[in-house]
Amino acid sequence: MKIAAIAGSNANHSYNRMLLEFIAKQYKDTDEVDVIDIRDVPMFNENYKGRAPKVIADLDQRIGSADAVIIASPEYNHSITSALKSVVEWLSYEVHPLENKPVMIVGASTHEQGSSRSQVQLRDILISPGVNAQVYQGSEFFMSDVANVIDEDGNITDEMSIKFLDKCIDDFKIYARSINRMVEERAAEAAKKEAAKD
């Protein structure tokens, strides 16, 4: 499966980017995981209408060509980052690559509550009009105290966390295949109805 993995932080050192890089490494034999760095994405501004930055066209292509999306969300002040919110705003303005796309939310935090609040907020954002993602509602994966769980080489050192992550990813892939099949069937049915009008 081809998965676009968006790191929701523009920090140079990001545990959430490291989490996605670990997922890419963990699943390299079965899946193509494209880790997307958002550090070069400017803050969203409607004044860009009709002339979005090239980086947005690149995001549109990489996400649009994927079978599924994983977003790793940090949590700042009980919320998603301003950088991630800006990315979603770009991707629901003139381009809409997340529409009907299966999306799974994961997260890592240095605090005890992980990214639980930001994940709830991000779910609401992703199902809003203009975004219309198909957000996975199964097991939630978030890592607390991540500084002591991911080592300097980017490896998760806790075996229970790895096992749970594997389960979450495997379940999400089943969900993603089901959503993509449904979207294809809807498109085929719509095309059939349109052809019948001619």
N, C-alpha and C positions, 0 to 999 in steps of 0.2 A: 504494500500500500504506500502511496506517496502522501506524505504528511508535511504540511507547512507548520513549523513550530515558532511561534512569535514570543520573543523574550520581552516582557512588559516593563523593562527598566532601561533608562538611558545612562545608567551609571557605568563607569569603566569596569568596576568590579561588581559583578552581579551574580548572586547565587541562583537566581532564576534562569539566567542564561546558562550557567553551569549545569543546572538540572536538565535543561533541554539538550545540552551537549552530551550529558550522560545517557539520556534516552536515545539519542541518535546513535551513540556507540553501542548501547545495549541491544538495539534492534537492527543493526546494520546488515545482518544476514537475512532478514525477512522484509524489511521496510526501508524506504528511502525517506529519511527525515531531514528536511531543509530548515536549519536553524536561522531564523530571520532576526537580524540586529536592527533595532530602531534608533540607534544613536544619531543617525544622519537625517532623521525625519524632523522637519521644522514644525513648530506649533501650528495647528490648524488656524486658518484665517480665510473668511469668505472672500476677501479681496483677491484671492488667487483664482477666482472663478474663470474657467476656460483655459487656464494656464497652470495647472497643478505641477509641482516639481517632478522631475524625472524619477526620483526615488519612489513616488507614489505609483507611477505607472509600473515600476518594477515590482512593488508590493502587490499590485493588482494582478500582474501576470503570475507571480509565484504562488499566490494564494488561490487564484482562479484555476490554475492547472493542477492543484492538489486534490486528492480524494477526501482529505479531512484536515482539520486544523487543531493544534494544541496551543493554548495560550498559557504562559507561565506568568502569574500575576503576583508581584510583591504587594505589601500592604504598608502604606504610609498614612498615618493619622486616621486609621480605620477605613481607608479608602484605596482605590486603585491609584496608580501614579498619574500625574498630569500628562506624562509622555504617552502612556498607553491610551488614555482617554482621547488624546489628540489624534493618535493613529486610527482609532475607531471612527472618529469624526471624519477624517480624510476618506476612510473606506466606506462611508455612507453618504457621501456628498455627490460627487460626479461619477464615481465608480462604486460598484457594490459586489465585490468578490465574496463576501461572507454570506450573501443571500442563499438560503437553503443549504449552506455548507455545514456538515457535521462538525461541531466544535466541542472540545473538551477543555476544561479549565483545571490547571494545577497551580501549585504555588509553594514558595519557600520563604521563611522568615526567620530572623534571629530571635524572635520573641516566642513566648509559650503558646500563643493562640494561632500560630502559623499565619496563614493568609485567609482565614475563614471569613472575615468580614468583607474583604475585597472581592473574594470569589462570589459572594452573594450579590454584591453590587454589580459586578461584571456580568453576571447572568442576566440581570434586568436590562443592562445596557445592550447586550447582544441580541435580545429579542425585541428591541424597540423598532418602530417603523423606520425603514431605510437601511437597517442592518439585517434584520430577519434571519439570523442564524438559527440552525437547529442544534440547540445546546443540550449536550448529554447530561442527563439527570441522575446518573448512577452514582457509584462510589466516588467520594471526594478525596483527592489526594493533596494533602498539604503537609509540608515538613516544618516542624517547630525546631527551635534551637539549631538551625541549619549549619551554623559555623562549626558545630561539633559533630556533624553528620556527613558533611562533604569535605574530603581532604584536599590538600593543595594541588593534587593532580586531577581534581574534578570527579573523583569516585565517591559514590555513596558507601559509607562504611558500615551501615546498619543493615543486617541481612533481612530483618522483618520489613523494613521500609522498602527494600528492593523487591521482596516477594509481593507486597501489597501494590507497589507500582506496576509490576508485571500483570497482576490481576486487573488493575484498573485499565491499563492500556489494551489488554486482550479483550476485555468487555467493551471498551469504546470502539475497537475495530469492528466488532460484530454489529454494534449500533450504527457505525458509519456506513457499513455495507448495506444495511437495511434502509437507511435514509437515502443513500444514493440510488438504490433500486427504485424506491418510491418516487424520487424526483424524475428519474428516467421514464417511468411508467406514466407519470403525469404529463411529461413533455410529449410522449408518443401519443397519448390520448388527445391532447390539445391539437397536435399536428393533424391527427386523423379527422377531428371535427372541422378544422380549418379547410382541409382538403375536400370534405364533403360539401362545403359551401360553394365551391367552384363549379 
